[in-house]
Amino acid sequence: MSTAQEVFQPGSLVRARGREWVVLPENREQVLRLRPLGGSEEDATTIFLPLEPTPPVPATFQLPDATKAGSQTAALLLRDSLRLKLRAGAGPFRSFGNIGVEPRAYQLVPLLMALRLETVRLLIADDVGVGKTIEAGLIVRELLDRGEVERMTVICPPHLCEQWQEELAAKFNIQAEVVRTGTAGRLERGLMAGQSIFEEYPFTIVSLDYIKADRRRDEFLRACPELVIVEEAHSSVRSGGNTRHQRYQLLKGLADDPNRHMLFLTATPHSGDEEAFYNLLGLLRPDFKQLQGVNPADRKELREDLARYFVQRRRPDIREWQDSTVFPDRESAETTYALTGDWKQLFDDVLHYAREMVKQTEGLSLLKQRMSWWAALALLRCISSSPAAAAMALRTRLESTEEESEESQIALLEKQASETVLDGDSEETLNQDESVPAGTVEDTAALKNLIKRVDKLKGPKNDPKLEELISQLKDLVSNGFQPVVFCRYIATAHYVAEHLQSALKRAGVEVMAVTGELTPEEREEKVHGLSEFAKRLLVATDCLSEGINLQNLFNAVVHYDLTWNPTRHEQREGRVDRFGQPSPKVRVLMYYGENNPVDGAVLQVILRKAERIRKELGVTVPMPSDSNKVMDAIMQTVLLKEGSLVHGQRQFSLVFDDLDNEVDMAWESAKEKAKQSQTIFAQRRLKPEDVLPEWEKAIQVLGGESDVERFVTRTAERLRAPLEPTKNHFRFPLQHMAPQLRERLAGVGLEGAIRITFTHPAPSGVEYVHRAHPLVATLAEHVAERALEEEEPELAARCGAIFTREVKTRTTVFLLRLRSQLMIERREGNRFVPHRTLLSEECLGVAVEGSSEPRVLPEKDALAWKKLESARNMEPAQKAQMIEAAKATVEKLQLPFSQIARKRADQLLADHRRVREASDAKGVRYDVKACLPVDVIGIYVLAPAVTF
């Protein structure tokens, strides 16, 4: 028995249920999936043939009614609507009609690299804020729309799950389920015995901490989708420690399947740990691990091969794409406060107390020495942060665990202290413990006195650090900036936010604090809540320094507490200085105490040295692999060398003796490793001339920013709701639309007067309207439907005629809709078998000269109609006569129109084969077949104006 799809091929026209439809791909027997002629795939319906009272029959597209002629503008509006509503457009990429973001041309580089690989294994290591999520999403959407994968998962840190879910849904139309401890139970309910979540739900986002456990890993390896994205990949490839081992074993198990597509995302692929870096490369292809031990003279071929799998661009690399809309200018400045009065005296007394703690343990056990060492450093860091953090540190004792061996206690102490006192190392995720660490090891009268004094020094009157911050923020706000103030500890964040709320209330600034106490969902809700306020200020801990996008709401960063890790420093600033920042400028302020010895040591030992290397190499260098020397320098300078800090011209001079040389050597080693990595793994990146032609082909078929602006502007005018221009955007009064259209727009969340722009990035509070935006899709469908029904030719017309001096012979422009079947076959054994049939559509304007012997002119963009001026009015009867004469030539033109359709189908096939070079090697074969006859959507006659 023939299936429905054998009788009605995808792309063919049928008449069913009293109307015409386009047949969509569908593999089930006796089932037809149909889309209305003027509708979208969202309007598609499925019918079961045995239950239809009247069987569907083949149909042909009717020519336009010559009595329903419209203007030239109405003709162009129809052409734009049909073009912008395409979701399965022809061209080199299948996915561009299904994405809700207009990527920049440079973001296509990873996509083209991926499509040139047999099995996609790609390390995307672009700078913070360049757009790695968009680049990965493009690859996923393209492989899905080409039918090469059907399931995918994202493995990421828990706090990034919701952000990935939102990005995939909003930008790539992929509805994914989050899988972690709190959601797995719900998702597992209703599954059959032995069935996995990852088999039932095709698109998932799984928490790394949830899935790495041994008892879950084996099940995940069995049921894992064929495409995996690994976010923050650098944190999962280090050796040592059970957690790190579990992460790496999970990824290695996934990578052992040679057919699994994997995308690894990280801004820091080489973080100073050689073994971790080569572990990461080994996940791309096992032999890349050999680069670690291969003689430089022998590694050239392998290194060149790696360039096909590894893309890493710094921001300066993006400049060659000459895209001025990508990144803002970052204005970095420093400002200081001075410890004065009672606060200065208290700080000196706390410093003396901390030094005494360390001295009292001289000669005692190593555990006692390390406990006092860490407690002292914690106390000094907290008092440098805020009175609130200092008070908690003074009240919290660091105690030993007697049942453990001293060696075990020391190891545990070092681990906990590095997370609470320091900022962790750069290979791990930077969302670490934000609680105030223990700052004492014993109770003394001196300690009680310090606690009593610190509680009295809260507030700007007694806290010079807070007082100066308020002054700086008032200046930033008055200059139109929306700042994020980063603090190290939760106690400090709440303290700062509380006083800023009072200080900035009269200026109308809404202040909000977001810390690691909140769940990722609660953090996101609070941040988005600030979008309602014209003036906003966010106080945050480093729970927001990684992975969270803040660029749409904020454009300034203040480091209230200095970070002790340059990677975290860059991550903080990268939350606002990133792709999509609407402000042309981003302000960054580094804030420190000019006579605070702790800030001085951190500046001199860490931040100044890291910044010097960053300027020299153009990349942020992580902490040296032997970071103990750096930390020892800070500890010994602050705790053991009284009087060693000298202030002058806001610079610090440290006396390190031999230790100073060791610190310099450690940083030099980090610099050399980074420089060597840049040299060894420099890649043959695709250049603009390699990518832009593919980009331009996609825009030509689907429409770009200028096409969207023209269409929305003209549609609004014809629907009697013209756009109202303002300083940097438009106001679109949707309430003036007809009730039926208002209802459709409300269904996609658009009501009342909305603020829009057609240029990326959009100002805060303004929606960027691109070709896949719900506003464009809804308007395009409405215009196309009304035009095809020929009820409102004044809105969009299928036919028309004008007199013009631009032509010497009567010329007719035919608006054609071309449909092609893209057939995908996969190799099974020694033969290829059908796998999937996709539908491709394109709108094309074709000019034909003459009528008795019509001649098709060389291909010309239909936008040329826009340039033709009408010489004089034409009577309606004369218009109808000319249109009828043009309709009579359609039968003669079927052969040349079919030839055009076949030529475009061949071009489509060539495009698909070219960008997916590895498809044949992988056992995937494409073929394209034009659906005939071609639909003649519009007929527009250009008659030569006779000069009297």
QUISUL-V602519 format. One record per residue. N is the residue number from 1. OMEGA is omega as a letter, one per 40 degrees, with the letter a starting at -180 (NA if undefined). Layout:
BEGIN
n->N omega->OMEGA
n->N omega->OMEGA
END
This chain:
BEGIN
n->1 omega->i
n->2 omega->i
n->3 omega->i
n->4 omega->a
n->5 omega->i
n->6 omega->i
n->7 omega->a
n->8 omega->a
n->9 omega->i
n->10 omega->a
n->11 omega->i
n->12 omega->a
n->13 omega->i
n->14 omega->i
n->15 omega->a
n->16 omega->i
n->17 omega->i
n->18 omega->i
n->19 omega->a
n->20 omega->a
n->21 omega->i
n->22 omega->a
n->23 omega->i
n->24 omega->i
n->25 omega->i
n->26 omega->a
n->27 omega->a
n->28 omega->i
n->29 omega->i
n->30 omega->i
n->31 omega->i
n->32 omega->i
n->33 omega->a
n->34 omega->i
n->35 omega->i
n->36 omega->a
n->37 omega->a
n->38 omega->a
n->39 omega->i
n->40 omega->i
n->41 omega->i
n->42 omega->i
n->43 omega->a
n->44 omega->i
n->45 omega->a
n->46 omega->i
n->47 omega->i
n->48 omega->a
n->49 omega->a
n->50 omega->a
n->51 omega->a
n->52 omega->i
n->53 omega->i
n->54 omega->a
n->55 omega->i
n->56 omega->i
n->57 omega->i
n->58 omega->a
n->59 omega->i
n->60 omega->a
n->61 omega->a
n->62 omega->i
n->63 omega->a
n->64 omega->i
n->65 omega->a
n->66 omega->i
n->67 omega->a
n->68 omega->a
n->69 omega->i
n->70 omega->a
n->71 omega->i
n->72 omega->i
n->73 omega->i
n->74 omega->i
n->75 omega->a
n->76 omega->a
n->77 omega->i
n->78 omega->a
n->79 omega->a
n->80 omega->a
n->81 omega->a
n->82 omega->a
n->83 omega->a
n->84 omega->i
n->85 omega->i
n->86 omega->i
n->87 omega->i
n->88 omega->a
n->89 omega->i
n->90 omega->a
n->91 omega->a
n->92 omega->a
n->93 omega->i
n->94 omega->a
n->95 omega->a
n->96 omega->i
n->97 omega->a
n->98 omega->a
n->99 omega->a
n->100 omega->i
n->101 omega->i
n->102 omega->a
n->103 omega->i
n->104 omega->a
n->105 omega->a
n->106 omega->i
n->107 omega->i
n->108 omega->a
n->109 omega->i
n->110 omega->i
n->111 omega->i
n->112 omega->i
n->113 omega->a
n->114 omega->a
n->115 omega->i
n->116 omega->i
n->117 omega->i
n->118 omega->i
n->119 omega->a
n->120 omega->i
n->121 omega->a
n->122 omega->i
n->123 omega->i
n->124 omega->a
n->125 omega->a
n->126 omega->a
n->127 omega->i
n->128 omega->i
n->129 omega->a
n->130 omega->i
n->131 omega->a
n->132 omega->i
n->133 omega->i
n->134 omega->a
n->135 omega->i
n->136 omega->i
n->137 omega->i
n->138 omega->a
n->139 omega->a
n->140 omega->a
n->141 omega->a
n->142 omega->a
n->143 omega->i
n->144 omega->a
n->145 omega->i
n->146 omega->i
n->147 omega->a
n->148 omega->i
n->149 omega->i
n->150 omega->a
n->151 omega->i
n->152 omega->i
n->153 omega->i
n->154 omega->i
n->155 omega->a
n->156 omega->i
n->157 omega->a
n->158 omega->a
n->159 omega->i
n->160 omega->a
n->161 omega->a
n->162 omega->i
n->163 omega->i
n->164 omega->i
n->165 omega->a
n->166 omega->a
n->167 omega->a
n->168 omega->a
n->169 omega->a
n->170 omega->a
n->171 omega->a
n->172 omega->i
n->173 omega->i
n->174 omega->a
n->175 omega->a
n->176 omega->i
n->177 omega->i
n->178 omega->a
n->179 omega->i
n->180 omega->a
n->181 omega->a
n->182 omega->a
n->183 omega->a
n->184 omega->a
n->185 omega->i
n->186 omega->a
n->187 omega->a
n->188 omega->i
n->189 omega->i
n->190 omega->i
n->191 omega->i
n->192 omega->i
n->193 omega->i
n->194 omega->a
n->195 omega->a
n->196 omega->i
n->197 omega->a
n->198 omega->i
n->199 omega->a
n->200 omega->a
n->201 omega->a
n->202 omega->a
n->203 omega->a
n->204 omega->i
n->205 omega->a
n->206 omega->i
n->207 omega->i
n->208 omega->a
n->209 omega->i
n->210 omega->a
n->211 omega->a
n->212 omega->a
n->213 omega->a
n->214 omega->a
n->215 omega->i
n->216 omega->a
n->217 omega->a
n->218 omega->i
n->219 omega->i
n->220 omega->i
n->221 omega->a
n->222 omega->a
n->223 omega->a
n->224 omega->i
n->225 omega->a
n->226 omega->i
n->227 omega->a
n->228 omega->i
n->229 omega->i
n->230 omega->i
n->231 omega->a
n->232 omega->a
n->233 omega->a
n->234 omega->a
n->235 omega->a
n->236 omega->a
n->237 omega->i
n->238 omega->i
n->239 omega->i
n->240 omega->i
n->241 omega->a
n->242 omega->a
n->243 omega->i
n->244 omega->a
n->245 omega->a
n->246 omega->i
n->247 omega->a
n->248 omega->i
n->249 omega->i
n->250 omega->a
n->251 omega->i
n->252 omega->i
n->253 omega->i
n->254 omega->a
n->255 omega->a
n->256 omega->i
n->257 omega->a
n->258 omega->a
n->259 omega->a
n->260 omega->i
n->261 omega->a
n->262 omega->i
n->263 omega->a
n->264 omega->a
n->265 omega->i
n->266 omega->i
n->267 omega->a
n->268 omega->a
n->269 omega->a
n->270 omega->a
n->271 omega->i
n->272 omega->i
n->273 omega->a
n->274 omega->a
n->275 omega->a
n->276 omega->a
n->277 omega->a
n->278 omega->i
n->279 omega->i
n->280 omega->i
n->281 omega->a
n->282 omega->i
n->283 omega->i
n->284 omega->i
n->285 omega->a
n->286 omega->a
n->287 omega->i
n->288 omega->i
n->289 omega->a
n->290 omega->i
n->291 omega->a
n->292 omega->a
n->293 omega->a
n->294 omega->i
n->295 omega->a
n->296 omega->a
n->297 omega->a
n->298 omega->a
n->299 omega->a
n->300 omega->a
n->301 omega->a
n->302 omega->i
n->303 omega->i
n->304 omega->i
n->305 omega->i
n->306 omega->a
n->307 omega->i
n->308 omega->a
n->309 omega->a
n->310 omega->i
n->311 omega->a
n->312 omega->i
n->313 omega->i
n->314 omega->a
n->315 omega->i
n->316 omega->i
n->317 omega->a
n->318 omega->a
n->319 omega->a
n->320 omega->i
n->321 omega->i
n->322 omega->i
n->323 omega->a
n->324 omega->a
n->325 omega->a
n->326 omega->a
n->327 omega->i
n->328 omega->i
n->329 omega->i
n->330 omega->i
n->331 omega->a
n->332 omega->i
n->333 omega->i
n->334 omega->i
n->335 omega->a
n->336 omega->i
n->337 omega->i
n->338 omega->i
n->339 omega->a
n->340 omega->i
n->341 omega->a
n->342 omega->a
n->343 omega->i
n->344 omega->a
n->345 omega->i
n->346 omega->a
n->347 omega->i
n->348 omega->i
n->349 omega->i
n->350 omega->i
n->351 omega->i
n->352 omega->i
n->353 omega->a
n->354 omega->i
n->355 omega->i
n->356 omega->i
n->357 omega->a
n->358 omega->a
n->359 omega->a
n->360 omega->a
n->361 omega->i
n->362 omega->a
n->363 omega->i
n->364 omega->a
n->365 omega->i
n->366 omega->i
n->367 omega->i
n->368 omega->i
n->369 omega->a
n->370 omega->i
n->371 omega->a
n->372 omega->i
n->373 omega->a
n->374 omega->i
n->375 omega->i
n->376 omega->a
n->377 omega->i
n->378 omega->a
n->379 omega->a
n->380 omega->i
n->381 omega->a
n->382 omega->i
n->383 omega->i
n->384 omega->a
n->385 omega->a
n->386 omega->i
n->387 omega->a
n->388 omega->i
n->389 omega->i
n->390 omega->a
n->391 omega->i
n->392 omega->i
n->393 omega->i
n->394 omega->a
n->395 omega->a
n->396 omega->a
n->397 omega->i
n->398 omega->a
n->399 omega->i
n->400 omega->i
n->401 omega->a
n->402 omega->a
n->403 omega->i
n->404 omega->i
n->405 omega->a
n->406 omega->a
n->407 omega->i
n->408 omega->i
n->409 omega->i
n->410 omega->a
n->411 omega->i
n->412 omega->i
n->413 omega->a
n->414 omega->a
n->415 omega->a
n->416 omega->a
n->417 omega->a
n->418 omega->a
n->419 omega->a
n->420 omega->a
n->421 omega->a
n->422 omega->a
n->423 omega->i
n->424 omega->i
n->425 omega->a
n->426 omega->i
n->427 omega->a
n->428 omega->i
n->429 omega->a
n->430 omega->i
n->431 omega->a
n->432 omega->a
n->433 omega->a
n->434 omega->a
n->435 omega->i
n->436 omega->a
n->437 omega->i
n->438 omega->a
n->439 omega->i
n->440 omega->i
n->441 omega->i
n->442 omega->i
n->443 omega->i
n->444 omega->i
n->445 omega->i
n->446 omega->a
n->447 omega->a
n->448 omega->i
n->449 omega->i
n->450 omega->a
n->451 omega->a
n->452 omega->a
n->453 omega->a
n->454 omega->i
n->455 omega->a
n->456 omega->a
n->457 omega->i
n->458 omega->i
n->459 omega->a
n->460 omega->i
n->461 omega->a
n->462 omega->a
n->463 omega->a
n->464 omega->i
n->465 omega->i
n->466 omega->a
n->467 omega->a
n->468 omega->i
n->469 omega->a
n->470 omega->i
n->471 omega->a
n->472 omega->a
n->473 omega->i
n->474 omega->i
n->475 omega->i
n->476 omega->a
n->477 omega->a
n->478 omega->i
n->479 omega->i
n->480 omega->a
n->481 omega->i
n->482 omega->a
n->483 omega->i
n->484 omega->i
n->485 omega->a
n->486 omega->i
n->487 omega->a
n->488 omega->a
n->489 omega->i
n->490 omega->a
n->491 omega->i
n->492 omega->a
n->493 omega->i
n->494 omega->i
n->495 omega->a
n->496 omega->a
n->497 omega->a
n->498 omega->a
n->499 omega->i
n->500 omega->i
n->501 omega->i
n->502 omega->a
n->503 omega->a
n->504 omega->a
n->505 omega->a
n->506 omega->i
n->507 omega->i
n->508 omega->a
n->509 omega->i
n->510 omega->a
n->511 omega->a
n->512 omega->i
n->513 omega->i
n->514 omega->a
n->515 omega->a
n->516 omega->i
n->517 omega->a
n->518 omega->i
n->519 omega->i
n->520 omega->i
n->521 omega->a
n->522 omega->i
n->523 omega->a
n->524 omega->a
n->525 omega->a
n->526 omega->i
n->527 omega->a
n->528 omega->i
n->529 omega->i
n->530 omega->a
n->531 omega->a
n->532 omega->a
n->533 omega->a
n->534 omega->i
n->535 omega->a
n->536 omega->i
n->537 omega->a
n->538 omega->i
n->539 omega->a
n->540 omega->i
n->541 omega->a
n->542 omega->i
n->543 omega->i
n->544 omega->a
n->545 omega->a
n->546 omega->i
n->547 omega->a
n->548 omega->a
n->549 omega->a
n->550 omega->a
n->551 omega->a
n->552 omega->a
n->553 omega->a
n->554 omega->a
n->555 omega->i
n->556 omega->i
n->557 omega->i
n->558 omega->i
n->559 omega->i
n->560 omega->i
n->561 omega->i
n->562 omega->i
n->563 omega->i
n->564 omega->i
n->565 omega->a
n->566 omega->i
n->567 omega->i
n->568 omega->i
n->569 omega->a
n->570 omega->i
n->571 omega->i
n->572 omega->a
n->573 omega->i
n->574 omega->i
n->575 omega->a
n->576 omega->i
n->577 omega->a
n->578 omega->i
n->579 omega->i
n->580 omega->i
n->581 omega->a
n->582 omega->a
n->583 omega->i
n->584 omega->a
n->585 omega->i
n->586 omega->a
n->587 omega->i
n->588 omega->a
n->589 omega->i
n->590 omega->a
n->591 omega->a
n->592 omega->i
n->593 omega->a
n->594 omega->i
n->595 omega->i
n->596 omega->a
n->597 omega->i
n->598 omega->i
n->599 omega->a
n->600 omega->a
n->601 omega->a
n->602 omega->i
n->603 omega->a
n->604 omega->a
n->605 omega->a
n->606 omega->a
n->607 omega->i
n->608 omega->a
n->609 omega->i
n->610 omega->a
n->611 omega->i
n->612 omega->a
n->613 omega->i
n->614 omega->i
n->615 omega->a
n->616 omega->a
n->617 omega->a
n->618 omega->i
n->619 omega->i
n->620 omega->a
n->621 omega->i
n->622 omega->i
n->623 omega->i
n->624 omega->a
n->625 omega->i
n->626 omega->a
n->627 omega->i
n->628 omega->i
n->629 omega->i
n->630 omega->a
n->631 omega->i
n->632 omega->i
n->633 omega->i
n->634 omega->a
n->635 omega->a
n->636 omega->i
n->637 omega->a
n->638 omega->a
n->639 omega->a
n->640 omega->a
n->641 omega->i
n->642 omega->i
n->643 omega->a
n->644 omega->a
n->645 omega->i
n->646 omega->a
n->647 omega->i
n->648 omega->a
n->649 omega->i
n->650 omega->i
n->651 omega->a
n->652 omega->i
n->653 omega->a
n->654 omega->i
n->655 omega->a
n->656 omega->a
n->657 omega->a
n->658 omega->a
n->659 omega->i
n->660 omega->i
n->661 omega->i
n->662 omega->i
n->663 omega->i
n->664 omega->i
n->665 omega->i
n->666 omega->i
n->667 omega->i
n->668 omega->i
n->669 omega->i
n->670 omega->i
n->671 omega->a
n->672 omega->i
n->673 omega->i
n->674 omega->a
n->675 omega->i
n->676 omega->i
n->677 omega->i
n->678 omega->a
n->679 omega->a
n->680 omega->a
n->681 omega->i
n->682 omega->a
n->683 omega->i
n->684 omega->a
n->685 omega->i
n->686 omega->a
n->687 omega->i
n->688 omega->a
n->689 omega->i
n->690 omega->a
n->691 omega->a
n->692 omega->i
n->693 omega->i
n->694 omega->i
n->695 omega->a
n->696 omega->i
n->697 omega->a
n->698 omega->a
n->699 omega->a
n->700 omega->a
n->701 omega->a
n->702 omega->a
n->703 omega->a
n->704 omega->a
n->705 omega->a
n->706 omega->i
n->707 omega->a
n->708 omega->a
n->709 omega->a
n->710 omega->a
n->711 omega->a
n->712 omega->a
n->713 omega->a
n->714 omega->i
n->715 omega->i
n->716 omega->i
n->717 omega->a
n->718 omega->i
n->719 omega->i
n->720 omega->i
n->721 omega->a
n->722 omega->i
n->723 omega->i
n->724 omega->a
n->725 omega->i
n->726 omega->a
n->727 omega->a
n->728 omega->i
n->729 omega->i
n->730 omega->i
n->731 omega->a
n->732 omega->a
n->733 omega->a
n->734 omega->a
n->735 omega->i
n->736 omega->a
n->737 omega->i
n->738 omega->a
n->739 omega->a
n->740 omega->a
n->741 omega->i
n->742 omega->a
n->743 omega->i
n->744 omega->i
n->745 omega->i
n->746 omega->i
n->747 omega->i
n->748 omega->i
n->749 omega->a
n->750 omega->a
n->751 omega->i
n->752 omega->i
n->753 omega->a
n->754 omega->i
n->755 omega->a
n->756 omega->i
n->757 omega->i
n->758 omega->a
n->759 omega->i
n->760 omega->e
n->761 omega->a
n->762 omega->i
n->763 omega->a
n->764 omega->i
n->765 omega->a
n->766 omega->a
n->767 omega->i
n->768 omega->a
n->769 omega->i
n->770 omega->a
n->771 omega->a
n->772 omega->i
n->773 omega->a
n->774 omega->i
n->775 omega->a
n->776 omega->a
n->777 omega->a
n->778 omega->i
n->779 omega->a
n->780 omega->i
n->781 omega->i
n->782 omega->a
n->783 omega->a
n->784 omega->a
n->785 omega->a
n->786 omega->a
n->787 omega->a
n->788 omega->i
n->789 omega->i
n->790 omega->i
n->791 omega->a
n->792 omega->a
n->793 omega->i
n->794 omega->i
n->795 omega->i
n->796 omega->a
n->797 omega->i
n->798 omega->a
n->799 omega->a
n->800 omega->i
n->801 omega->i
n->802 omega->i
n->803 omega->i
n->804 omega->i
n->805 omega->a
n->806 omega->i
n->807 omega->i
n->808 omega->i
n->809 omega->i
n->810 omega->a
n->811 omega->i
n->812 omega->i
n->813 omega->i
n->814 omega->i
n->815 omega->a
n->816 omega->i
n->817 omega->a
n->818 omega->i
n->819 omega->i
n->820 omega->i
n->821 omega->i
n->822 omega->a
n->823 omega->a
n->824 omega->i
n->825 omega->i
n->826 omega->a
n->827 omega->i
n->828 omega->a
n->829 omega->a
n->830 omega->a
n->831 omega->i
n->832 omega->i
n->833 omega->i
n->834 omega->i
n->835 omega->a
n->836 omega->i
n->837 omega->a
n->838 omega->a
n->839 omega->i
n->840 omega->a
n->841 omega->i
n->842 omega->i
n->843 omega->a
n->844 omega->i
n->845 omega->a
n->846 omega->i
n->847 omega->a
n->848 omega->a
n->849 omega->i
n->850 omega->a
n->851 omega->a
n->852 omega->i
n->853 omega->a
n->854 omega->a
n->855 omega->i
n->856 omega->i
n->857 omega->i
n->858 omega->a
n->859 omega->a
n->860 omega->i
n->861 omega->a
n->862 omega->i
n->863 omega->i
n->864 omega->i
n->865 omega->a
n->866 omega->a
n->867 omega->a
n->868 omega->i
n->869 omega->i
n->870 omega->a
n->871 omega->i
n->872 omega->a
n->873 omega->i
n->874 omega->i
n->875 omega->i
n->876 omega->a
n->877 omega->i
n->878 omega->i
n->879 omega->a
n->880 omega->a
n->881 omega->a
n->882 omega->a
n->883 omega->i
n->884 omega->i
n->885 omega->i
n->886 omega->i
n->887 omega->a
n->888 omega->a
n->889 omega->a
n->890 omega->a
n->891 omega->i
n->892 omega->a
n->893 omega->a
n->894 omega->a
n->895 omega->i
n->896 omega->i
n->897 omega->i
n->898 omega->i
n->899 omega->i
n->900 omega->a
n->901 omega->i
n->902 omega->i
n->903 omega->i
n->904 omega->i
n->905 omega->i
n->906 omega->i
n->907 omega->i
n->908 omega->i
n->909 omega->i
n->910 omega->i
n->911 omega->a
n->912 omega->i
n->913 omega->a
n->914 omega->a
n->915 omega->i
n->916 omega->a
n->917 omega->a
n->918 omega->a
n->919 omega->a
n->920 omega->i
n->921 omega->a
n->922 omega->a
n->923 omega->i
n->924 omega->a
n->925 omega->a
n->926 omega->i
n->927 omega->a
n->928 omega->a
n->929 omega->i
n->930 omega->i
n->931 omega->a
n->932 omega->e
n->933 omega->i
n->934 omega->i
n->935 omega->i
n->936 omega->a
n->937 omega->a
n->938 omega->i
n->939 omega->a
n->940 omega->a
n->941 omega->i
n->942 omega->a
n->943 omega->i
n->944 omega->i
n->945 omega->i
n->946 omega->i
n->947 omega->a
n->948 omega->NA
END
